[in-house]
Amino acid sequence: MRIKSLSYIVTALAFLAIWAPSVCAAHKVKQFKNITWAKPKGFALTADIYVPDNGNHNMPTLIVYHGGGWLLNTKEIMSDLAHYIAANANIVVVNSNYRTLASLDNTTTANEIVEDAMGAVLWVKHNIQQYDGDPARVAVTGDSAGGHLAAMVTLAGRQLESDGFSGNTLGFTPSYLPAGKTAEQIAKQDGMAVQAAILSYAGFDLYASAKNGFESAGNPFWKWANATPRGLFGAKINVADNPDYYQAVSPNQYIVEQNTYPLPPQFVLVGSEDTLTTPQSAQNYVDTLKKAGQPVTFKIIEGRTHGFLDSGCPTYSSGCFSELAFPAVTDMIDFLNKELAPAAN
């Protein structure tokens, strides 16, 4: 009877290892929660940092941005993903907050959200060594709205201006700048450059979204955020009269030929059943990158709807992270291990 029981336990553990990899971990993780890295307009931007507790140093770093239609959620919605990657790869993970449109009494603008995402990259590059991270090997990722932000960081990181997002420049001023550095100096030095990006069911065209009613009450995210529908840039800017504002926060507007500027490798993934950010929208973005000669990997995860990388068991994704996130998370780790490997001597 004891042998039979032991056999059953071994079989059960083997099943869990294959079908529920989230219960396994290669090593422990040190966690540093709610690190404040900037305070634009008095709003505390915080990050949780997950460090593999395996004796390694100078590890590559992954920055994570959460989704939520630019109106909902905080970094906690990505905590399962952040912890899993840190526990199963030699990668430091920084799970960062940003202002949403509903922040500061519903006054935050779309460009400010992008500036928060950019500021997180600069903060990481100048502080991550304190957490055993390598500032020369940084990748970004995010899902949905967070995927949009990761794409903006990757593609628009040279569009920086100290004068802010207005007039003819429409340049971004990151929410964090290293002491003694201006936005222009960072841009000239390509100081925003990252080494890889993973874009999960991301938004690539806010111009099209605005034309299709994002700023109206027909977009349920405003109601879910208890915020009054409004323009992405305030009352004085609208998509009909100021299309350049909306195009300036749309990643698909920044794709250039590889011989003009080589973008880092991008891994684009989407669920086959996603009706919010559809496989076709991802395919269009990937096709444009390929046409420009830029490196990109594309994968459609069969049977998945929107939000399958979110923490816990949200009703909108019809399941839990522990069952829905795979095989996507395994593919993400494989991509990062490849693209963030130390340079050969």
Salt bridges, closest charged atoms under 4 A:
ASP48 OD1 - LYS75 NZ 2.99
GLU76 OE2 - LYS75 NZ 2.78
GLU112 OE2 - LYS41 NZ 2.71
GLU112 OE1 - ARG99 NH1 4.00
ASP116 OD1 - ARG99 NH2 2.85
ASP132 OD1 - HIS57 ND1 2.88
ASP134 OD2 - ARG137 NE 2.84
ASP274 OD2 - HIS306 ND1 2.78
ASP331 OD2 - LYS299 NZ 2.48
